[in-house]
Amino acid sequence: MAPAPAGPAPVRWIPTHTLPGPRQMAIDAQLLEQARADPASGAVLRLYRWSKPTLSLGFHQRGVPDHWQDLADAGTIDLVRRPSGGRAVLHGGDLSYALIWPAAPGRRQTIYGRCCGWLCRAFGDLGLPLRPGRSAPSRDRSSCFATSTGADLIHADGSKRIGSAQLWRGGSLLQHGSILLTPQADLWRRIFAEEPPRLQPLPLDGDALEDLLLRSAARCLPLSRGGVTLVPRDLSPLEWAGVHAAGEEPAIL
């Protein structure tokens, strides 16, 4: 007897939160640890925003230039270290995403492509198609958006719209990234001494953009042959307690 066709996989969707950087990163890290400890807990997707301009550093990105620290000391930006890799990202003019996938199958570069299909679908629906970047990773550039590797998504003119990074723990994956919407040009120049990507304005933003992304995720996330069903479930009181405790630790290691 042939097995029954796989149905939609339930994926926990955490409603959008606008929070300081340390707490956003604490949420991502905690959700990944929960997936590692209990792979049967299922995948999680969330979109989120930042409560003030924040510069996040990749986990392996060591050393903070003096002028970055000066901006942080003056209260112009916050500094936070991500649990994933990659280079520095200026948040504030972006929408971030996190996808937690317990026991993700396949090679890491292949998984990047599979986990970005929903983003490509959404921007294709907007008439702004995306494709993976083709540059080699560079440690000579401090900004994530200064290069476009196969982990990133760019437009036909080469402008980079989305930068993504990964962290694996015991076979479970955290992939998160920054969807650039309206780069903060003046602050970008002060931090990176270069211009932000020149991006075509989006025909929608705010709630409408998030709705489009979530519809695309339900169709295109590669977690089940039958698609996925997004099940809204916010953080529990116990999860919030862990986030608040971790989010009060120093932002920079």
HELIX and SHEET records of a PDB file:
HELIX    1   1 GLY A   21  ALA A   37  1                                  17    
HELIX    2   2 PRO A   39  SER A   41  5                                   3    
HELIX    3   3 ASP A   66  ASP A   73  1                                   8    
HELIX    4   4 ARG A  108  ASP A  125  1                                  18    
HELIX    5   5 CYS A  144  ALA A  146  5                                   3    
HELIX    6   6 ALA A  185  PHE A  192  1                                   8    
HELIX    7   7 GLY A  206  CYS A  220  1                                  15    
HELIX    8   8 PRO A  237  GLY A  247  1                                  11    
SHEET    1   A 8 ARG A 131  PRO A 132  0                                        
SHEET    2   A 8 LEU A 153  ILE A 154 -1                                        
SHEET    3   A 8 LYS A 160  ARG A 169 -1                                        
SHEET    4   A 8 SER A 172  LEU A 180 -1                                        
SHEET    5   A 8 ASP A  94  TRP A 101 -1                                        
SHEET    6   A 8 VAL A  44  TRP A  50 -1                                        
SHEET    7   A 8 ALA A   9  LEU A  19  1                                        
SHEET    8   A 8 VAL A 228  PRO A 232  1                                        
SHEET    1   B 3 ASP A  78  ARG A  81  0                                        
SHEET    2   B 3 THR A  54  LEU A  57  1                                        
SHEET    3   B 3 VAL A  89  HIS A  91 -1                                        
END                                                                             
